[in-house]
Amino acid sequence: MKKIELIQSSLANTPIATNAWFYCVLLYLVVDYGRPQDLLPIGVLRPGMWVILALLFFVIKYNGIALAKSDQVRVVWYFILLLLLYVPFAHNNYLAYNTFSTMLFFMPFILSVVICVNSMARLKTFMRLYVGIMVYVSIYGWLHGGVGSGAYFSDENDLSLYINMVLPFCYFLFFVETKKWVKYLYLTGLIVGILTVVVSFSRGGFLGLLAIAVVIWLVSPKKMLSLFIVGMLAGAVYLFSGDAYKSEMSSVTDTKESTANDRLMSWASAWDMFLDNPLGVGGNNFQVRFPEYQGDRFKKEMGGRVSHSLWFTLIPELGVLGIIIYYKLLRYNIRDLRKLRTRKSNLSEDEKFLNAMSIAFIASLAGFFVSASFLSVLYYPHYWYLTAIIVACIRIYHSLGPANQFSEKTIEMTR
């Protein structure tokens, strides 16, 4: 009871809910994922830097580090600290420091999401923008051969990974949304997102889609309906895709195919690197140390080659401590998602929304980890941002009290 009362107090009786801070959170999402600076002549103004500085200002002014305390946030800080500890010992200090500073740069947004997304109204607004940006990014990728405008989306595999993370929210929130225009938004996101993954010709993206489909069927209470919908979407993909796409996806299990074989050899080298360096070689230093461990697997020296796997980036670069920290973060996320999910009947509108979010998170994590198993995306922001949204949801859930009464008054926004 004391824990709930403390959370209610921190959400309702402090200046953390100022609209300006929340709007900066939304603006940063637009700048970081929507990337208008790639299309408009505003890149020289460095909008991302200014928005992150604004978020940092609010974090400092309102003691955001203390207000955002949670198991997940603490573990993310441990992860960043570990990256910092490697800097003086890594072979390439610059890459190690740059990796540390990149992760640290994510924190003002992560803290701000945890603090500012503090009501059902704000959560719904955030998710609508989250999906809306994915719709834009998907359309852009669709029109540009499966690649985005830059940054996290410059590669077709990276673009598919991002889309796969957002698709489950389109699917599950569609069924609980009451506003028609928002339902159309989620439906559009689902269709356009899937078609863009097809256009990208990403095999990792295809496997991510399969993982999402499996999770949707497993966790959906109406399995026949979900099976029918997933089957309809799969049929649309089959009809929309050409022979080239079907041929490309049929090679997913072919380990002798050149790209797949190169990945397997890189993973073997990553494992050898870990065995020699169980405490890790430092952030982004796998590519620096790779020539030492490539052996005779490659015909020429492959300096600068990444592992092409989240796991085989984590294992050799951050070692045993990094593995433990990353596992703890996943464990805390799964714990909170289990709390969010309910099987009660006669749910209120807001209860249905949080329940749908919990299931969407599970499918999103499945799509992310399957696709990320073939990409070096450990230091991409997607998973870290998703963790912040999970923490925000569980804080809203706890603030509602033991009776789970979803009253906006308990988390009323201060003006």
RODO-2510 file (C-alpha; in nm, 4 decimals, decimal comma):
residues 415
     n   res          X          Y          Z
     1     m     0,0000     0,0000     0,0000
     2     k     0,2833     0,2417     0,0862
     3     k     0,4461     0,1782    -0,2512
     4     i     0,1218     0,2647    -0,4345
     5     e     0,0730     0,5780    -0,2266
     6     l     0,4279     0,6934    -0,2987
     7     i     0,3825     0,6434    -0,6727
     8     q     0,0493     0,8255    -0,6678
     9     s     0,2120     1,1140    -0,4851
    10     s     0,5084     1,1328    -0,7223
    11     l     0,2795     1,1296    -1,0254
    12     a     0,0135     1,3696    -0,9053
    13     n     0,1697     1,6143    -0,6613
    14     t     0,4939     1,7205    -0,8305
    15     p     0,5687     1,9439    -1,1291
    16     i     0,6691     1,6420    -1,3366
    17     a     0,3534     1,6541    -1,5447
    18     t     0,4124     1,9950    -1,7005
    19     n     0,2862     2,0025    -2,0551
    20     a     0,6065     2,1595    -2,1890
    21     w     0,8126     1,8603    -2,0776
    22     f     0,5658     1,6135    -2,2250
    23     y     0,5574     1,8021    -2,5553
    24     c     0,9372     1,7882    -2,5671
    25     v     0,9130     1,4101    -2,5256
    26     l     0,6808     1,3927    -2,8268
    27     l     0,9003     1,6300    -3,0261
    28     y     1,2089     1,4217    -2,9587
    29     l     1,0264     1,1120    -3,0813
    30     v     0,9493     1,2966    -3,4068
    31     v     1,3067     1,4182    -3,4494
    32     d     1,4749     1,0905    -3,3561
    33     y     1,2494     0,8508    -3,5499
    34     g     1,0639     1,0712    -3,7985
    35     r     1,3884     1,2511    -3,8861
    36     p     1,2473     1,5599    -4,0650
    37     q     1,6036     1,6934    -4,0690
    38     d     1,6894     1,4359    -4,3366
    39     l     1,4375     1,5864    -4,5791
    40     l     1,4109     1,9512    -4,4765
    41     p     1,6967     2,2049    -4,4725
    42     i     1,7080     2,2096    -4,0932
    43     g     1,9842     1,9551    -4,0350
    44     v     2,2408     2,2305    -3,9820
    45     l     2,0324     2,3499    -3,6862
    46     r     2,0800     2,0094    -3,5183
    47     p     1,7229     1,9798    -3,3876
    48     g     1,7970     1,6551    -3,2065
    49     m     2,0639     1,8202    -2,9956
    50     w     1,8374     2,1092    -2,8968
    51     v     1,5463     1,8857    -2,8019
    52     i     1,7674     1,6559    -2,5960
    53     l     1,9101     1,9614    -2,4198
    54     a     1,5544     2,0722    -2,3418
    55     l     1,4789     1,7290    -2,1968
    56     l     1,8006     1,7413    -1,9977
    57     f     1,6978     2,0810    -1,8614
    58     f     1,3689     1,9394    -1,7330
    59     v     1,5428     1,6318    -1,5894
    60     i     1,7844     1,8516    -1,3940
    61     k     1,5243     2,1091    -1,2901
    62     y     1,2803     1,8539    -1,1497
    63     n     1,5369     1,6011    -1,0234
    64     g     1,4291     1,3554    -1,2890
    65     i     1,6880     1,0922    -1,1993
    66     a     1,5236     1,0478    -0,8600
    67     l     1,1688     1,0695    -0,9950
    68     a     1,2319     0,8020    -1,2586
    69     k     1,3701     0,5444    -1,0179
    70     s     1,2801     0,1890    -1,1116
    71     d     1,4519    -0,1461    -1,1439
    72     q     1,4874    -0,1071    -1,5197
    73     v     1,6260     0,2460    -1,5083
    74     r     1,8794     0,1402    -1,2467
    75     v     1,9950    -0,1495    -1,4657
    76     v     2,0271     0,0782    -1,7704
    77     w     2,2515     0,3040    -1,5608
    78     y     2,4627    -0,0030    -1,4746
    79     f     2,4898    -0,0843    -1,8441
    80     i     2,6102     0,2687    -1,9231
    81     l     2,8548     0,2621    -1,6320
    82     l     2,9974    -0,0659    -1,7596
    83     l     3,0536     0,0919    -2,1017
    84     l     3,2379     0,3792    -1,9325
    85     l     3,4643     0,1436    -1,7366
    86     y     3,5858    -0,0130    -2,0609
    87     v     3,6948     0,3162    -2,2185
    88     p     4,0522     0,3358    -2,0788
    89     f     4,1186    -0,0357    -2,1381
    90     a     3,9736    -0,0868    -2,4867
    91     h     4,2068    -0,1174    -2,7868
    92     n     4,0175     0,1651    -2,9555
    93     n     3,9354     0,4155    -2,6811
    94     y     3,7484     0,6444    -2,9190
    95     l     3,4979     0,3780    -3,0264
    96     a     3,4490     0,2685    -2,6666
    97     y     3,3904     0,6266    -2,5528
    98     n     3,1589     0,6991    -2,8451
    99     t     2,9507     0,3930    -2,7551
   100     f     2,9283     0,5090    -2,3943
   101     s     2,8323     0,8641    -2,4917
   102     t     2,5684     0,7383    -2,7382
   103     m     2,3994     0,5331    -2,4675
   104     l     2,4251     0,8219    -2,2213
   105     f     2,2625     1,0468    -2,4825
   106     f     1,9511     0,8246    -2,4717
   107     m     1,8959     0,8797    -2,0992
   108     p     1,7226     1,2218    -2,0979
   109     f     1,4537     1,0785    -2,3250
   110     i     1,4274     0,7520    -2,1309
   111     l     1,3916     0,9343    -1,7998
   112     s     1,1444     1,1802    -1,9507
   113     v     0,9218     0,9026    -2,0884
   114     v     0,9141     0,7295    -1,7504
   115     i     0,8176     1,0543    -1,5772
   116     c     0,5969     1,2353    -1,8289
   117     v     0,3938     0,9488    -1,9742
   118     n     0,2072     0,9378    -1,6444
   119     s    -0,1616     0,9030    -1,7348
   120     m    -0,3799     0,7017    -1,9646
   121     a    -0,4452     1,0097    -2,1751
   122     r    -0,0768     1,0742    -2,2254
   123     l     0,0013     0,7092    -2,2862
   124     k    -0,2592     0,6967    -2,5629
   125     t    -0,1260     1,0186    -2,7164
   126     f     0,2289     0,8838    -2,7043
   127     m     0,1326     0,5536    -2,8667
   128     r    -0,0628     0,7242    -3,1441
   129     l     0,2423     0,9309    -3,2294
   130     y     0,4668     0,6246    -3,1946
   131     v     0,2581     0,4361    -3,4501
   132     g     0,2041     0,7431    -3,6697
   133     i     0,5792     0,7902    -3,7081
   134     m     0,6141     0,4242    -3,8013
   135     v     0,3512     0,4725    -4,0713
   136     y     0,5503     0,7622    -4,2156
   137     v     0,8814     0,5728    -4,1941
   138     s     0,7202     0,2690    -4,3587
   139     i     0,5767     0,4725    -4,6456
   140     y     0,9134     0,6377    -4,6977
   141     g     1,0830     0,2981    -4,6991
   142     w     0,8208     0,1565    -4,9337
   143     l     0,8904     0,4364    -5,1812
   144     h     1,2686     0,4016    -5,1495
   145     g     1,3274     0,0327    -5,2010
   146     g     1,2949    -0,0745    -4,8393
   147     v     1,5383     0,1694    -4,6777
   148     g     1,4747     0,4753    -4,4650
   149     s     1,6132     0,8258    -4,4742
   150     g     1,9165     0,7535    -4,2573
   151     a     2,0434     0,6865    -3,9037
   152     y     1,8705     0,3727    -3,7683
   153     f     1,6900     0,3096    -4,0988
   154     s     1,9655     0,3396    -4,3593
   155     d     1,9707    -0,0390    -4,4046
   156     e     1,6714    -0,2486    -4,5075
   157     n     1,7315    -0,4933    -4,2217
   158     d     1,7417    -0,2106    -3,9689
   159     l     1,4206    -0,0648    -4,1070
   160     s     1,2429    -0,4005    -4,0839
   161     l     1,3611    -0,4468    -3,7272
   162     y     1,2082    -0,1144    -3,6241
   163     i     0,8804    -0,1833    -3,8049
   164     n     0,8517    -0,5267    -3,6456
   165     m     0,8773    -0,3675    -3,3019
   166     v     0,5829    -0,1360    -3,3686
   167     l     0,3522    -0,3715    -3,5629
   168     p     0,2191    -0,5561    -3,2534
   169     f     0,0905    -0,2300    -3,1091
   170     c    -0,0984    -0,1641    -3,4327
   171     y    -0,2585    -0,5072    -3,4100
   172     f    -0,3583    -0,5237    -3,0435
   173     l    -0,4499    -0,1586    -2,9918
   174     f    -0,6758    -0,1704    -3,2982
   175     f    -0,9158    -0,3995    -3,1110
   176     v    -0,9396    -0,1845    -2,7986
   177     e    -0,9431     0,1611    -2,9552
   178     t    -1,2806     0,3368    -2,9602
   179     k    -1,2040     0,6358    -3,1827
   180     k    -1,2507     0,5551    -3,5493
   181     w    -0,9680     0,7688    -3,6832
   182     v    -0,7249     0,6044    -3,4414
   183     k    -0,8468     0,2582    -3,5429
   184     y    -0,7790     0,3537    -3,9044
   185     l    -0,4319     0,4712    -3,8017
   186     y    -0,3517     0,1364    -3,6390
   187     l    -0,4936    -0,0585    -3,9328
   188     t    -0,2933     0,1521    -4,1774
   189     g     0,0205     0,0965    -3,9722
   190     l    -0,0359    -0,2787    -3,9717
   191     i    -0,0844    -0,3016    -4,3477
   192     v     0,1806    -0,0531    -4,4582
   193     g     0,4326    -0,1876    -4,2075
   194     i     0,3991    -0,5465    -4,3259
   195     l     0,4186    -0,4458    -4,6919
   196     t     0,7339    -0,2420    -4,6271
   197     v     0,9002    -0,5389    -4,4575
   198     v     0,8198    -0,7367    -4,7740
   199     v     0,9600    -0,4622    -4,9970
   200     s     1,2791    -0,4541    -4,7897
   201     f     1,3644    -0,8169    -4,8811
   202     s     1,5011    -0,8557    -4,5276
   203     r     1,5234    -1,2181    -4,4189
   204     g     1,5707    -1,1113    -4,0587
   205     g     1,2603    -0,8966    -4,0948
   206     f     1,0701    -1,1955    -4,2339
   207     l     1,1714    -1,4108    -3,9368
   208     g     1,0675    -1,1294    -3,7040
   209     l     0,7243    -1,1226    -3,8678
   210     l     0,6919    -1,4977    -3,8168
   211     a     0,7811    -1,4599    -3,4491
   212     i     0,5203    -1,1871    -3,4065
   213     a     0,2543    -1,4013    -3,5771
   214     v     0,3315    -1,6942    -3,3463
   215     v     0,3118    -1,4774    -3,0347
   216     i    -0,0129    -1,3163    -3,1508
   217     w    -0,1698    -1,6585    -3,1854
   218     l    -0,0302    -1,7898    -2,8558
   219     v    -0,1352    -1,4957    -2,6381
   220     s    -0,4623    -1,4011    -2,8053
   221     p    -0,7674    -1,5165    -2,6081
   222     k    -0,9632    -1,5603    -2,9330
   223     k    -0,7281    -1,8003    -3,1083
   224     m    -0,9511    -1,8828    -3,4033
   225     l    -1,0080    -1,5151    -3,4780
   226     s    -0,6385    -1,4355    -3,4437
   227     l    -0,5494    -1,7338    -3,6620
   228     f    -0,7914    -1,6113    -3,9272
   229     i    -0,6523    -1,2558    -3,9186
   230     v    -0,2897    -1,3704    -3,9254
   231     g    -0,3767    -1,6058    -4,2096
   232     m    -0,5387    -1,3230    -4,4036
   233     l    -0,2314    -1,1037    -4,3561
   234     a    -0,0020    -1,3906    -4,4571
   235     g    -0,2130    -1,4476    -4,7663
   236     a    -0,1897    -1,0797    -4,8564
   237     v     0,1886    -1,0946    -4,8192
   238     y     0,2035    -1,4014    -5,0411
   239     l    -0,0070    -1,2395    -5,3113
   240     f     0,1717    -0,9044    -5,2892
   241     s     0,5248    -1,0465    -5,2931
   242     g     0,6813    -1,1528    -5,6175
   243     d     0,8797    -1,4608    -5,7049
   244     a     1,2061    -1,2876    -5,6153
   245     y     1,0885    -1,2302    -5,2577
   246     k     0,9646    -1,5877    -5,2190
   247     s     1,2962    -1,7178    -5,3499
   248     e     1,4895    -1,4916    -5,1129
   249     m     1,2890    -1,5989    -4,8085
   250     s     1,3180    -1,9664    -4,8996
   251     s     1,6943    -1,9373    -4,8435
   252     v     1,6519    -1,8385    -4,4766
   253     t     1,7453    -2,1865    -4,3504
   254     d     2,0324    -2,2331    -4,5966
   255     t     2,3410    -2,2009    -4,3766
   256     k     2,5695    -2,2567    -4,6761
   257     e     2,4438    -1,9403    -4,8441
   258     s     2,7287    -1,6853    -4,8449
   259     t     2,5730    -1,4239    -4,6156
   260     a     2,4507    -1,6828    -4,3642
   261     n     2,7840    -1,8633    -4,3669
   262     d     2,9728    -1,5382    -4,3075
   263     r     2,7518    -1,4664    -4,0071
   264     l     2,8123    -1,8107    -3,8600
   265     m     3,1872    -1,7673    -3,8972
   266     s     3,1678    -1,4228    -3,7363
   267     w     2,9727    -1,5688    -3,4446
   268     a     3,2365    -1,8386    -3,4006
   269     s     3,5022    -1,5677    -3,3876
   270     a     3,2921    -1,3730    -3,1371
   271     w     3,2744    -1,6782    -2,9127
   272     d     3,6517    -1,7261    -2,9331
   273     m     3,6961    -1,3593    -2,8436
   274     f     3,4724    -1,4017    -2,5397
   275     l     3,6614    -1,7095    -2,4200
   276     d     3,9867    -1,5131    -2,4314
   277     n     3,8252    -1,2001    -2,2822
   278     p     3,5443    -1,3109    -2,0466
   279     l     3,5160    -0,9561    -1,9092
   280     g     3,4743    -0,8136    -2,2606
   281     v     3,6758    -0,6016    -2,5003
   282     g     3,4700    -0,2811    -2,4748
   283     g     3,1918    -0,1098    -2,6649
   284     n     3,2173    -0,1447    -3,0443
   285     n     3,5625    -0,3016    -3,0133
   286     f     3,4581    -0,6330    -3,1636
   287     q     3,5290    -0,4881    -3,5062
   288     v     3,8729    -0,3732    -3,3878
   289     r     3,9742    -0,7091    -3,2419
   290     f     3,8112    -0,9230    -3,5102
   291     p     4,1283    -0,9828    -3,7188
   292     e     4,2859    -1,1497    -3,4145
   293     y     4,0078    -1,4072    -3,4017
   294     q     3,8992    -1,4582    -3,7603
   295     g     4,1537    -1,7356    -3,8048
   296     d     4,1322    -1,9033    -4,1435
   297     r     3,7570    -1,8546    -4,1627
   298     f     3,7985    -1,5628    -4,4030
   299     k     4,0438    -1,5356    -4,6915
   300     k     4,1472    -1,1786    -4,6132
   301     e     4,1794    -0,9640    -4,3029
   302     m     3,8347    -0,8475    -4,1962
   303     g     3,9105    -0,5524    -3,9690
   304     g     3,6009    -0,3399    -3,9158
   305     r     3,3588    -0,6310    -3,9530
   306     v     3,0753    -0,6342    -3,6997
   307     s     2,9262    -0,9528    -3,5584
   308     h     2,5845    -0,9141    -3,7258
   309     s     2,4071    -1,0232    -3,4078
   310     l     2,2901    -0,8459    -3,0953
   311     w     2,3942    -1,1456    -2,8848
   312     f     2,7375    -1,1850    -3,0401
   313     t     2,7946    -0,8144    -2,9926
   314     l     2,6961    -0,8311    -2,6266
   315     i     2,8934    -1,1447    -2,5375
   316     p     3,2450    -1,0478    -2,6568
   317     e     3,2191    -0,6715    -2,6034
   318     l     3,0684    -0,6587    -2,2523
   319     g     3,1489    -1,0052    -2,1280
   320     v     3,0005    -1,1766    -1,8244
   321     l     2,8960    -0,8563    -1,6488
   322     g     2,7222    -0,7259    -1,9602
   323     i     2,5362    -1,0534    -2,0046
   324     i     2,4148    -1,0432    -1,6441
   325     i     2,3022    -0,6804    -1,6713
   326     y     2,1190    -0,7390    -1,9990
   327     y     1,9514    -1,0490    -1,8575
   328     k     1,8397    -0,8564    -1,5485
   329     l     1,6848    -0,5866    -1,7668
   330     l     1,4899    -0,8425    -1,9693
   331     r     1,3813    -1,0191    -1,6518
   332     y     1,2449    -0,6965    -1,4994
   333     n     1,0615    -0,6134    -1,8218
   334     i     0,8971    -0,9555    -1,8370
   335     r     0,8040    -0,9294    -1,4681
   336     d     0,6248    -0,5986    -1,5248
   337     l     0,4486    -0,7237    -1,8363
   338     r     0,3096    -1,0153    -1,6371
   339     k     0,1752    -0,7662    -1,3846
   340     l     0,0153    -0,5560    -1,6566
   341     r    -0,1690    -0,8451    -1,8154
   342     t    -0,5066    -0,9416    -1,6751
   343     r    -0,7537    -1,2148    -1,7579
   344     k    -1,0460    -1,0529    -1,5767
   345     s    -1,3782    -1,0154    -1,7519
   346     n    -1,5797    -0,6954    -1,7769
   347     l    -1,2757    -0,4732    -1,8149
   348     s    -1,3085    -0,0985    -1,8395
   349     e    -1,1869     0,0830    -2,1491
   350     d    -0,8575     0,1775    -1,9862
   351     e    -0,8056    -0,1690    -1,8402
   352     k    -0,8481    -0,3146    -2,1890
   353     f    -0,5919    -0,0689    -2,3237
   354     l    -0,3256    -0,1586    -2,0651
   355     n    -0,3938    -0,5277    -2,1125
   356     a    -0,3551    -0,4887    -2,4901
   357     m    -0,0304    -0,2984    -2,4318
   358     s     0,1075    -0,5824    -2,2204
   359     i     0,0429    -0,8384    -2,4944
   360     a     0,1764    -0,6053    -2,7635
   361     f     0,4970    -0,5607    -2,5648
   362     i     0,5518    -0,9367    -2,5595
   363     a     0,5033    -0,9670    -2,9356
   364     s     0,7198    -0,6583    -2,9923
   365     l     1,0049    -0,8048    -2,7885
   366     a     0,9734    -1,1331    -2,9788
   367     g     0,9928    -0,9554    -3,3150
   368     f     1,2835    -0,7429    -3,1977
   369     f     1,4969    -1,0214    -3,0542
   370     v     1,4434    -1,2551    -3,3487
   371     s     1,5354    -0,9861    -3,6022
   372     a     1,8146    -0,8507    -3,3788
   373     s     1,9742    -1,1947    -3,3634
   374     f     2,1056    -1,1200    -3,7132
   375     l     2,1939    -0,7524    -3,6655
   376     s     2,4450    -0,5578    -3,4572
   377     v     2,1849    -0,3404    -3,2858
   378     l     2,2810    -0,3685    -2,9195
   379     y     2,3399     0,0059    -2,8994
   380     y     2,0391     0,1109    -3,1077
   381     p     1,7787     0,2998    -2,9040
   382     h     1,4770     0,0814    -2,9858
   383     y     1,4923    -0,1666    -2,6978
   384     w     1,5975     0,0968    -2,4477
   385     y     1,3086     0,3239    -2,5482
   386     l     1,0657     0,0315    -2,5325
   387     t     1,1888    -0,0414    -2,1812
   388     a     1,1052     0,3173    -2,0819
   389     i     0,7497     0,2746    -2,2148
   390     i     0,7116    -0,0484    -2,0165
   391     v     0,8204     0,1312    -1,6991
   392     a     0,5785     0,4167    -1,7717
   393     c     0,2924     0,1680    -1,8143
   394     i     0,3640    -0,0174    -1,4924
   395     r     0,3865     0,3122    -1,3015
   396     i     0,0463     0,4132    -1,4348
   397     y    -0,0865     0,0699    -1,3401
   398     h     0,0439     0,0996    -0,9833
   399     s    -0,0834     0,4549    -0,9470
   400     l    -0,4386     0,3310    -1,0014
   401     g    -0,4506     0,1680    -0,6611
   402     p    -0,5271    -0,1843    -0,5434
   403     a    -0,8800    -0,1721    -0,6803
   404     n    -0,7449    -0,0999    -1,0308
   405     q    -0,9836     0,1921    -1,0684
   406     f    -0,8671     0,3812    -1,3742
   407     s    -0,9373     0,7380    -1,2691
   408     e    -0,7634     1,0234    -1,4422
   409     k    -0,8031     1,2223    -1,1189
   410     t    -0,5406     1,0080    -0,9428
   411     i    -0,2841     1,1122    -1,2021
   412     e    -0,4198     1,4531    -1,2919
   413     m    -0,1806     1,6611    -1,4991
   414     t    -0,0598     1,9852    -1,3456
   415     r    -0,0752     2,2770    -1,5789
***
